[in-house]
Amino acid sequence: MVTEHLNSFNTIVSQLLSVYIRNIYEDKYINVLCFLPYSWDSLVVAIGSNKNTSKFDEIVSSLLSKEIRRKNMER
């Protein structure tokens, strides 16, 4: 689920950049968090309250790790 979400998000970012909307990178991590389902709210709040976590790659890593943990718990 997160992988598909991130792929769709990156496609949209690429499309926006192709029409010269350059400031999308400044708020990229905020945008990706805003479009997650409600079941991810606790992680979104945790990331949002952590002032040290502002790099997009760190957020993606957190999301993918959380998704792996959720899948492992379902087994």
C-alpha positions, 0 to 999 in steps of 0.5 A: 500500500505505501509503495503504491502511494509513494509511486503515485506521489512521485509520478505527480511530483514529476508531472508538476516539475514538468510544468515548472512548479518548482516549490513542490520539493519544499513541502514534499514530505508534508504532502505525502503524509497528508494523503495517507489513510487514517490508519496511519495517523499515529505515524503521521503525528509522530513524524509531524511532532519530530522536528528532526525528521524533515528529510523526505528519505527519512520519512519514506524509510519510516513509512516503509518500515511501518508497512513491513511491520504491519504486514508481519503482524497480519501473518 
